[in-house]
């Protein structure tokens, strides 16, 4: 199943990479620091926006509407923004988006401080800001796939990225809480604008981004209108785990016949490059189920704490969830896995569902915090695996979009889960609501683990076997080099005997 990350390397196998090596990848540290600084804004802006619009409008309904449209616009347009970056490269689009996003947050800040602004204008500004959110996470993950081509090093990089992002979403509200103790809530919006602008400019000015000219940050071609949805070898190799990821990267993407794809799909569909284009609809489904479970969990924790008469315990339960996620992510990245990526993602979803289902039966908030920490152990590994699987199955010129679709699935699922939990909480006991929140995770995970069998009708003939590529074409480059080195002594002996 897996092997620990410590111990001497076996003969013929490269030594296992460490997290220190991830940070020592050339040009990676500055790019990662800039991306994390900008993404800290995504941890500070939700609470700041909610508090600032509430203070300016005097209405929780207006604040909730502004927050909902901000999130909806960000989720709905995320693949389109990523598609532009895949086509044009990250530098200019990211800079333009960051400037627009910071400007709109600045206008919201001024409107909240000045007062007298119509509620509709506040809501419109929030929606516009959400539409211009720079996709710093997908871009950074696409950069990692180019900076760390070794699949095990990439796994560690993605794990570290997921853990850091988890901590940012914990740190962000704490910063806002400290800030509003001394200033207006609108100051949180100003802080968010500064963070995203400085972080994005640091990222786009880094060598990792500047060396990417025209096209995806993963190094693909910008002209992807006629590109196929990934070679057959790349799609199947991705199911095989780490080696598959390497094979997918090493396999060029074949071009489709000119004019074939445009005749079948609209320009918008080709621009967005949805999951069908990169053969990873299952990863979107599983990630969406993960979002549903965690989105519902946020509201269910509040209801559980209020029912237990300890509303102040909500922060501790959610902090325990984040702590468990951080530990799980670091351990996951340190293990050399042998299970296929899709199997790992499905098992993480099932594991989270099994822990979440009985969580409502916890005797008190402290016990719920322990359960939340245990549930969190599956969160970062699940997200890391989802991004790895999206990266492995997407052709290079669509990797930013692939990561954006994973983000979109998770955020949309979280919104749906929160809404569904709010609808059922008044009708069912809290414990039953926890069980219902786990149901999508269990169904999606078990469905993905179920063996796939071909459906044949009576009298149907078996399909012709698919053409197999030569072994050399399907093997990763490192495996071919190791096999060639092992054959070298035997070939030398044969040559001496023949002479």
Secondary structure by P-SEA (a helix, b strand, c coil): ccccccccccccccccccaaaaaaccaaaaaaaaaaaaaccccccaaaaaaaaaaacccaaaaaaaaaaaaaaaaaaaaaaaaaaaacccaaaaaaaaaaaaaaaaaaaaaaaaccccaaaaaaaaaaaaaaccaaaaaaaaaaaaacccaaaaaaaaaaaaaaaaaaaaaaaaaaaaaaaccccaaaaaaaaaaaaaaaaaaaaccccccccccccccccccccccccccaaaaaaaaacaaaaaaaaaccccccccccccccccaaaaaaccccccccaaaaaaaaaaaaaaaaaaaaaaaaaaaaccccaaaaaaaaaaaaaaaaaaaaaaccccccaaaaaaaaaaaaaaaaaaccccccaaaaaaaaaaaacaaaaaaaaaaaaaaaacccccaaaaaaaaaaaaaaaaaaaaaaaaaacccccaaaaaaaaaaaaaaaaaaaacbbbbbbccccccccccccccccccccaaaaaaaaaaaaaaaaaaaaaac
